Amino acid sequence: MFDRKPAPPSTSTPASPSRRLTDTPSQYGTVIGPGLHAKGEISGDDSIDLAGSLEGSARSTGLVRVRDSGRMVGDISADRLVVEGEVEAATLQAERIEIGVSARVRATVRAHSMAMAEGAFFEGNVDIEDSRTPTSFSEKRTRPQE
């Protein structure tokens, strides 16, 4: 009736997995902005985006991101963890952890996969819970000017 032609078959290739953990953020999540300070425990299935400060623990089955202005004092357990700010914890535990160039981390890290940018500060222990060969990368982003 409308003289429509069928759509041609798709020739696109499936999306390749991204290297950055933050390339696929969730639609919802908890945000603690740069002017906020929270004490206590945050837990859930959505992402946690910390640009302010949190004293306590954070647990998520999604992404936890500590921005360069963020400060965390307490343990973090997540599926994916990106640290660009300051974290002091007994334990950081995640499937995949990325420590950025501006990060300052004091903790024991337990992960299946971990990437740490050259120039990041790290004091603690690393327990890789996987038998694959480690890889390294050079951070393409620059350290923020203070």
GUMI-989355 format. One record per residue (C-alpha): x negated, y negated, z. Coordinates in steps of 0.1 Angstrom, whole numbers. Layout:
! residues N
+-------+-------+-------+
|    px |    py |    pz |
+-------+-------+-------+
|     X |     Y |     Z |
...
+-------+-------+-------+
END
This chain:
! residues 146
+-------+-------+-------+
|    px |    py |    pz |
+-------+-------+-------+
|     0 |     0 |     0 |
|   -28 |   -25 |     8 |
|   -52 |    -9 |   -17 |
|   -79 |    -3 |    10 |
|  -110 |    16 |     1 |
|  -125 |    40 |    26 |
|  -155 |    28 |    45 |
|  -188 |    41 |    33 |
|  -205 |    66 |    55 |
|  -228 |    51 |    82 |
|  -265 |    53 |    73 |
|  -277 |    37 |   105 |
|  -301 |    55 |   127 |
|  -293 |    61 |   164 |
|  -307 |    36 |   188 |
|  -341 |    46 |   202 |
|  -345 |    45 |   239 |
|  -359 |    12 |   251 |
|  -391 |     8 |   270 |
|  -378 |   -19 |   293 |
|  -355 |    -8 |   320 |
|  -336 |   -41 |   318 |
|  -328 |   -38 |   281 |
|  -295 |   -21 |   289 |
|  -280 |   -39 |   319 |
|  -246 |   -28 |   333 |
|  -216 |   -50 |   328 |
|  -209 |   -53 |   366 |
|  -231 |   -55 |   396 |
|  -241 |   -74 |   427 |
|  -261 |  -106 |   423 |
|  -279 |  -123 |   452 |
|  -288 |  -157 |   438 |
|  -320 |  -177 |   444 |
|  -304 |  -198 |   472 |
|  -290 |  -169 |   491 |
|  -304 |  -149 |   520 |
|  -287 |  -116 |   531 |
|  -293 |   -91 |   559 |
|  -280 |   -56 |   559 |
|  -275 |   -27 |   536 |
|  -263 |   -28 |   500 |
|  -252 |     5 |   484 |
|  -231 |    15 |   454 |
|  -230 |    27 |   418 |
|  -234 |    -7 |   401 |
|  -266 |   -27 |   395 |
|  -282 |   -50 |   421 |
|  -299 |   -82 |   409 |
|  -319 |   -99 |   436 |
|  -331 |  -134 |   430 |
|  -328 |  -145 |   466 |
|  -338 |  -126 |   497 |
|  -326 |   -94 |   513 |
|  -336 |   -80 |   547 |
|  -323 |   -44 |   548 |
|  -320 |   -15 |   524 |
|  -307 |   -13 |   488 |
|  -293 |    19 |   473 |
|  -279 |    22 |   438 |
|  -273 |    48 |   412 |
|  -280 |    21 |   386 |
|  -306 |    -5 |   381 |
|  -321 |   -25 |   410 |
|  -340 |   -56 |   399 |
|  -360 |   -79 |   421 |
|  -365 |  -111 |   401 |
|  -397 |  -132 |   404 |
|  -380 |  -155 |   429 |
|  -366 |  -125 |   449 |
|  -379 |  -112 |   482 |
|  -370 |   -78 |   496 |
|  -379 |   -65 |   530 |
|  -366 |   -30 |   533 |
|  -364 |     3 |   514 |
|  -350 |     7 |   479 |
|  -335 |    38 |   464 |
|  -322 |    36 |   428 |
|  -321 |    53 |   395 |
|  -341 |    25 |   379 |
|  -361 |    -2 |   397 |
|  -377 |   -33 |   382 |
|  -399 |   -55 |   406 |
|  -409 |   -89 |   394 |
|  -409 |  -105 |   429 |
|  -420 |   -96 |   464 |
|  -412 |   -63 |   481 |
|  -423 |   -50 |   515 |
|  -409 |   -15 |   522 |
|  -418 |    18 |   537 |
|  -404 |    36 |   505 |
|  -394 |    26 |   470 |
|  -378 |    56 |   454 |
|  -365 |    57 |   418 |
|  -364 |    79 |   387 |
|  -382 |    51 |   368 |
|  -401 |    21 |   383 |
|  -415 |    -9 |   365 |
|  -437 |   -34 |   384 |
|  -441 |   -66 |   365 |
|  -470 |   -90 |   362 |
|  -456 |  -114 |   389 |
|  -448 |   -86 |   414 |
|  -462 |   -83 |   449 |
|  -455 |   -49 |   463 |
|  -464 |   -33 |   496 |
|  -449 |     2 |   498 |
|  -451 |    39 |   492 |
|  -436 |    45 |   457 |
|  -420 |    78 |   448 |
|  -409 |    81 |   411 |
|  -408 |   103 |   381 |
|  -421 |    75 |   359 |
|  -439 |    43 |   368 |
|  -453 |    14 |   348 |
|  -474 |   -14 |   365 |
|  -485 |   -45 |   346 |
|  -520 |   -57 |   347 |
|  -522 |   -85 |   372 |
|  -495 |   -72 |   395 |
|  -504 |   -69 |   432 |
|  -498 |   -35 |   447 |
|  -508 |   -21 |   482 |
|  -496 |    13 |   492 |
|  -493 |    48 |   478 |
|  -479 |    63 |   447 |
|  -463 |    97 |   445 |
|  -454 |   107 |   409 |
|  -429 |   135 |   410 |
|  -435 |   147 |   375 |
|  -463 |   167 |   357 |
|  -464 |   146 |   326 |
|  -496 |   127 |   317 |
|  -496 |    90 |   329 |
|  -494 |    62 |   303 |
|  -504 |    26 |   306 |
|  -494 |    -7 |   289 |
|  -504 |   -43 |   288 |
|  -478 |   -69 |   299 |
|  -468 |   -91 |   270 |
|  -451 |  -117 |   293 |
|  -472 |  -142 |   311 |
|  -474 |  -149 |   348 |
|  -450 |  -178 |   358 |
|  -468 |  -210 |   368 |
|  -465 |  -218 |   405 |
+-------+-------+-------+
END
